[in-house]
Amino acid sequence: ESEGEKYVMVEEMPEFPGGEKAMMSWIYSGIKYPAEAVKNKIQGVVLVAFTIGSTGKVQDVNVVRSASPILSDEAVRVVKSMPEWKPGRQKGQPVDVKFIVPVEFKLEGKVVLKETK
């Protein structure tokens, strides 16, 4: 299934080094709960959309929905800093594939990430 030149489902989906659990763990370990958000007791979910390009690079990172701009900035920062992925393939050719990852910020304890599929 394609959306313009970007796919949402391909024969071989892009893969984060180590798989989906490794990606969630990587995001979790990289998040720094913004001090202003802690001070103002801001928490919630940020839906971050991005594309894994045909070269495996993370690109076109943006927020689809967010509980707060402060949390959005941190979620976007971490997603933009992800390492290269194994690119997705359609008919044997590497292609751009879109993803959305929900990042949940909770003040009780640490950041919690919801798994996606």
C-alpha positions as CSV (number, residue, x, y, z in Angstrom):
1,E,0.0,0.0,0.0
2,S,1.5,3.4,-0.9
3,E,0.8,6.9,0.0
4,G,2.3,8.9,-2.9
5,E,5.9,7.6,-3.0
6,K,5.9,6.6,0.6
7,Y,4.6,3.1,1.6
8,V,2.8,2.2,4.8
9,M,3.0,-1.6,4.1
10,V,5.6,-3.4,2.0
11,E,6.7,-6.9,1.3
12,E,9.7,-6.5,3.5
13,M,9.2,-3.9,6.3
14,P,12.1,-1.8,7.5
15,E,13.8,-3.1,10.6
16,F,15.4,-1.3,13.4
17,P,18.7,-2.9,14.4
18,G,17.6,-5.7,16.8
19,G,13.9,-5.4,16.0
20,E,10.9,-3.6,17.4
21,K,11.6,-4.3,21.1
22,A,15.1,-3.0,20.6
23,M,13.7,0.2,19.0
24,M,11.3,0.8,21.9
25,S,14.1,0.2,24.4
26,W,16.4,2.5,22.4
27,I,13.8,5.3,22.5
28,Y,13.1,4.7,26.2
29,S,16.8,4.9,27.1
30,G,17.2,8.1,25.1
31,I,14.3,10.1,26.5
32,K,15.0,12.8,29.0
33,Y,11.8,13.9,30.6
34,P,11.7,17.7,30.2
35,A,12.3,19.6,33.5
36,E,9.5,22.1,32.7
37,A,7.1,19.2,32.1
38,V,8.0,17.7,35.4
39,K,7.6,21.0,37.2
40,N,4.2,21.6,35.6
41,K,3.1,18.0,36.0
42,I,2.7,17.6,32.2
43,Q,2.3,14.0,31.0
44,G,0.6,12.2,28.1
45,V,1.1,10.6,24.7
46,V,3.0,12.0,21.7
47,L,2.3,10.3,18.4
48,V,5.5,10.7,16.3
49,A,5.3,10.0,12.5
50,F,8.5,9.4,10.5
51,T,9.7,7.8,7.3
52,I,12.4,5.2,7.0
53,G,14.0,6.2,3.7
54,S,15.2,3.8,1.0
55,T,18.7,4.2,2.4
56,G,17.6,3.3,6.0
57,K,17.8,6.8,7.3
58,V,15.1,8.3,9.6
59,Q,13.5,11.3,7.8
60,D,10.4,13.5,7.8
61,V,9.9,13.4,11.6
62,N,6.8,15.2,12.8
63,V,4.1,15.0,15.5
64,V,0.7,13.7,14.6
65,R,-0.8,14.3,18.0
66,S,0.5,15.4,21.4
67,A,-0.4,16.1,25.0
68,S,2.1,19.1,25.0
69,P,4.6,20.9,22.8
70,I,7.2,20.4,25.5
71,L,6.8,16.6,25.3
72,S,6.6,16.8,21.5
73,D,10.0,18.4,21.2
74,E,11.7,15.6,23.3
75,A,9.9,12.8,21.4
76,V,10.9,14.3,18.1
77,R,14.5,14.8,19.2
78,V,14.9,11.1,20.2
79,V,13.3,9.8,17.0
80,K,15.5,12.0,14.8
81,S,18.6,10.6,16.5
82,M,17.7,6.9,15.8
83,P,20.4,4.9,14.0
84,E,19.9,3.7,10.5
85,W,17.5,0.9,9.9
86,K,17.5,-1.9,7.4
87,P,15.3,-0.3,4.7
88,G,12.0,-1.7,3.6
89,R,11.6,-3.4,0.2
90,Q,8.9,-3.7,-2.4
91,K,9.4,-5.9,-5.4
92,G,13.0,-6.3,-4.4
93,Q,13.7,-2.5,-4.4
94,P,14.4,-0.4,-1.3
95,V,11.5,2.1,-0.7
96,D,10.4,4.8,1.7
97,V,8.1,3.5,4.5
98,K,6.0,5.5,6.9
99,F,5.8,4.7,10.6
100,I,3.9,6.2,13.6
101,V,5.2,5.5,17.2
102,P,3.3,6.5,20.3
103,V,5.5,7.7,23.1
104,E,3.9,7.9,26.5
105,F,5.3,10.2,29.2
106,K,4.2,9.4,32.7
107,L,5.3,11.2,35.9
108,E,4.9,8.2,38.2
109,G,8.1,6.5,37.6
110,K,9.9,6.7,34.2
111,V,8.8,7.2,30.7
112,V,6.6,4.3,29.4
113,L,6.5,3.4,25.7
114,K,3.6,1.7,24.1
115,E,4.4,-1.0,21.6
116,T,3.2,-0.5,18.1
117,K,2.4,-2.7,15.1
